[in-house]
Each structure stands twice: as structure tokens, then as C-alpha cells.
């Protein structure tokens, strides 16, 4: 069932998702920096981005999965990025562009199911679209085109695993917990 408009309760939930994940995204910056420091001496420093990307993309799939409204995944992701920026993270206003790109990637997963399926397949498709859209963005933004083919394959696989674990499995677990607590009705 597709809801065509957001009610006040939905807007409040969307705002809460944006705020909570904005804080999580801010904290993920420290994890990213630590991984970069650890992986650089062995030549895999750039992979820190791919290993943590799933964390930075959780708000979109969660908002889309809970609200079941076209545009919810995009808004959830964009709001999370905006809150992260407002908290003073290291990427500043560039977060808004990344949040929009990640929101588009997340929204595509729900679009491919025509907003009618909300199950593991939907989260798998969303993880795939997020992986490819964000990887394409990093191809240009972070110069991924300069890496060897082998490194690109390793980075793409690492990114998909990160996406599926954080933006797939964890999103589904959070959704299940919210349903069991009777905070979300479907």
C-alpha cells in the first residue's frame, strides 16, 4: 500500500530519523578517520570510505521502509546529512550533495519495487542501488577512476557488504524492533 502524503506523525518520525542518524553519521566520521589511519600503511586507506559507507546510508532505507511513501527515503537521507553538517563534521556543506546522492540511491531501491514490497528483497535492491549510485559518485568526487581494476573490485565488494549489513540487515532489525514495540503500524 502506497501512502501518497505525509501526515504530522510521519513528518515527526522523519525528523527524528534525520536527527538520530545525523548524530550517528557525525560519530561515523571518527570511525572513518580511524580506519583510514589503520589501512593506509598497507595501501588500503581509501577503502575506509567503502567500509563505512553503509553507516552513512542507513537513514534513507529506514525512512523508506517505515514511512512507505515515495520520497521518504530521499528525505530521510538528506535530513541526516544536513544534521551531520550542522553538527560541524569534517566535510561541511559537501554533506548536502552527498546526502542528496545517497538519498537518490536509496529511493531507487523502493522505486524499483514500485513502493509495493517492503521486505528483504526491497532492502537488498536498495543496498544494490545505494552501492552503485554512491560508487559512481565517488568515481568522480574521490578519484576512484585512478585505482587499479583489482582495487576497484575489492572496494565495490566492500561497499556492498557495508551497505547490506548497515542499510539492509540493521535497518530491518530496527524496523522489526519498532514494530514489536508497537511504535510503528503496518
N, C-alpha and C positions, 0 to 999 in steps of 0.2 A: 504494500500500500504506500503510495507516494503522497506525502503532505505537500501542498503547494505553497503554504505560507507559514511563517514562524509566529508562534504565539509568545506572549510575555515569558512564560515558563521556559520556552525554547531559547529565547534571547538571553535569559539569565544563565541557563546551562551553557550556552555558547560562550558567554563572557567568562564564566568560571573555568571552562576548559582552556580558554586563551590565557587567563591569569595563571592558573596552576602550571600549565605547560610552558608558559613564558619563564617562570621561575626554574622549572626543570631544564629548559634549554640553556638558561644562563649558567646553571651548575654544570651542564654537559660541556661547556667551554673549557672548564678546568680538566675534565677527563680527556677531552681532545688534546689540550696542550700537553698533558702528561704522557699520553700515548705518542704524540709527535716526538717528544724528547726521548722516550724509550726506543722507538722504532727507527729514528734517524741514523744512529750508528751502524745499523745493519742494512741500511738502504731502503727501508720501507716507511719512512716518515710520512710521505704523502698519504699512505693508506689509513692513517688515523682518521682522516675525513670520512672514508668509506666505512670504517668500523663503527663510527659513532653516528652516521647519518640517520639510521633508524630511530635513534632517540629524538633527533630534531624533526622527525616527521610524524610523531605519534598523535598530535592534536587533530590533524585532518581526518585520518581514518576513524578516530574515536568520535569526533563530532558527526561525521557522516553516518557512522554505524548507529549512534544513539538517536540522532535527530531525524534521519531518514528523509531529508529534504534536499532537493537539488541546491547546490551552493554551500551547504553546511560544512562539507569537508574543506572547501577552499577558505571559507571564513574562519573556521577553527584554526587552521594552519597559519593564516595571515595574522590573526589576532595574537597567537602565541609568539610569532616572530616580532610583532610590534611591542609586546610586553617585554620580551628579551632585550630589544633595543632600548626601551625606556629604562630598563634596569642598569644600562650602561655597559653592555657587553663589548667585546673587543672588535666586533665587525660594524658597529654603528648603524647608520641608515641603510647600508647594503643588506641588512636583515630583511628589510621590506621587500626587496627584489627576490631574495632567496625564499622568503615566506610565500610570495606570490607563485614562484616556480614550483615550490613544494606543494602548495595548495592545488595548483593545476594538476600535478602528478597524482595527487590523492583523489581529486574529484573525478579524474578519468576512470579510475577503478570502479567507481559507483556508476558512472555514465555507461560503461560497457555492459553493466547488468541492468541498464535502464531503470535503476533505482527500485528494482523489484525483489532482488535477492539480498539478504543480509545474513550471510553465513561464512564459513571458512573459505569458500571459493571466492567470494567478494573480497575478503581480506587478502587472499593470495593474488588476485588480479590487481588490487590496489597496491600491494607490495611491488608487483612487477612494473606497473606504470610509474610508481614513485622511483623505482630503481632506474628505469631508462630515462625518464624526464630529468631527474636530478643529475644523472651521469652525463647526459647531453649538455646540461648547463655547466657542469664542472669541466667538460671538454673545452669550452670556450673561456670560462671565468678563471679556472685554475690551471690552464695549460695542459690538460690531460693528453692532448694530441702529441706532446713531446715524449711520452713514455713509450717503452717498447710494447710490442703486442702481448708478450707474456705478462708484463706488469699490468697492462690494461685488463686482461682476463682475470688475473688474481684480484685486482681492485673491484671489478664488476661483480665477481662472485662474493667477495667480502661484503660489498654494499647490499647485495640481495639478501644475504644471510642476516645482516643487521636489520634491514627493512622488515623481513619476515618475523624475526624474533621480537623486535620492539613494536613495529607498526602493524603486525599481524597477531602473533600469539599474545603479547601483553595487552593489546587493545581488546582482544576477545575475552581475556581473563578479567579485565577491568569491567567490561560490559556485563559479563556474567555476574560479577560481584554486585554491581549496581542493580541488576535485575533481582537478584536474590534478596537484596536489602530493601526491595520494593521502592527504590528511588526512581527507577525507570520502568515505564509500562510499554509493552509491545504486544 
